[in-house]
Amino acid sequence: MPRSQNKVASHRRRKRILARAKGYWGARSKVLTIAKHHIDKGGQHAYRDRRLKKREFRTLWIARINAAARLHGTTYSKLIAALNKKEIGINRKVLADLASRSPEAFAEIVKFAGS
């Protein structure tokens, strides 16, 4: 009896892998085995970088808050400590946004936290 190969499934699998590799350079987008390896590696980077992205944004927000706080005669750590002491629940993302887009509102927050 001849060996049965499920051509439909294997063709669909190949097509799906090569579709995910679309846009890659050279053999990475054309050759199945190479495309498989690069898709796997790309998935690993995507998984890792979804977590790194959160860290990088938090670092950016802290740097922006610190720069704006120093314009008002305080530091980031003193400002955050004062906000926590006054039980003001404003997160770093919003504080950084206020510091860059609305310096007057940020100045009010600093003044309220300091007093």
C-alpha positions in Angstrom: 0.0 0.0 0.0 1.4 3.4 -0.9 2.4 5.9 1.7 -0.1 8.5 2.4 1.0 12.1 2.6 -1.4 14.8 3.8 -0.6 17.3 1.1 -3.4 19.7 2.0 -2.2 20.0 5.7 1.5 20.2 4.8 0.9 22.8 2.1 -1.3 24.9 4.5 1.4 24.6 7.2 4.1 25.8 4.8 1.9 28.6 3.5 1.2 29.8 7.1 4.9 29.8 8.0 6.0 31.6 4.9 3.1 34.2 5.4 4.5 35.0 8.8 8.0 35.4 7.3 6.7 37.8 4.7 8.9 40.9 4.7 12.0 39.1 5.9 15.1 39.5 3.7 16.4 36.8 1.3 16.0 33.1 2.2 14.4 34.0 5.5 11.2 34.7 3.6 11.6 32.0 0.9 13.0 28.8 2.4 10.8 26.9 4.8 13.4 25.6 7.3 15.2 29.0 7.5 11.9 30.9 7.8 10.9 28.6 10.6 14.0 29.4 12.6 13.6 33.1 12.1 9.9 33.1 13.0 10.7 31.2 16.2 13.5 33.7 17.1 11.3 36.6 16.2 8.6 35.3 18.5 11.2 35.0 21.4 12.2 38.6 20.9 8.6 39.7 20.8 7.8 37.9 24.0 10.9 39.3 25.8 10.4 42.8 24.4 6.8 43.1 25.5 8.1 43.0 29.0 11.2 45.2 28.4 8.9 47.9 26.8 7.1 48.4 30.1 10.5 48.9 31.9 11.7 51.3 29.3 8.6 53.4 29.4 8.7 53.6 33.2 12.4 54.7 33.0 11.4 57.4 30.5 8.6 58.7 32.6 10.8 58.9 35.7 13.5 60.8 33.7 10.8 63.3 32.5 9.3 63.7 36.0 12.8 64.2 37.5 13.7 66.9 34.9 10.4 68.8 35.5 10.7 68.4 39.3 14.2 69.9 39.3 12.8 73.0 37.5 10.6 73.5 40.6 13.4 73.1 43.1 12.9 69.4 44.1 13.9 66.0 43.0 12.0 63.0 41.7 12.5 61.0 44.9 11.4 63.8 47.1 8.4 64.5 44.9 7.2 60.9 44.9 7.7 60.6 48.7 5.7 63.8 49.3 2.9 62.5 47.0 2.8 59.2 48.8 2.8 61.0 52.2 -0.2 63.1 51.1 -1.8 60.0 49.7 -2.1 61.4 46.2 -2.6 58.4 43.9 -1.3 59.7 40.6 0.8 57.4 38.5 4.1 58.1 36.8 2.7 58.0 33.3 0.2 60.7 34.0 2.8 62.8 35.9 5.2 62.6 33.0 2.4 63.6 30.6 1.5 66.6 32.8 5.1 67.6 33.1 5.6 67.7 29.3 2.1 68.9 28.1 0.9 71.0 31.0 3.7 72.5 33.1 1.3 74.7 35.0 -0.7 71.7 36.3 2.5 69.9 37.2 3.7 73.0 39.1 0.5 73.0 41.1 1.0 69.3 41.9 4.5 70.0 43.1 3.4 73.0 45.1 0.6 71.0 46.7 2.8 68.1 47.5 5.5 70.3 49.0 3.2 72.3 51.3 
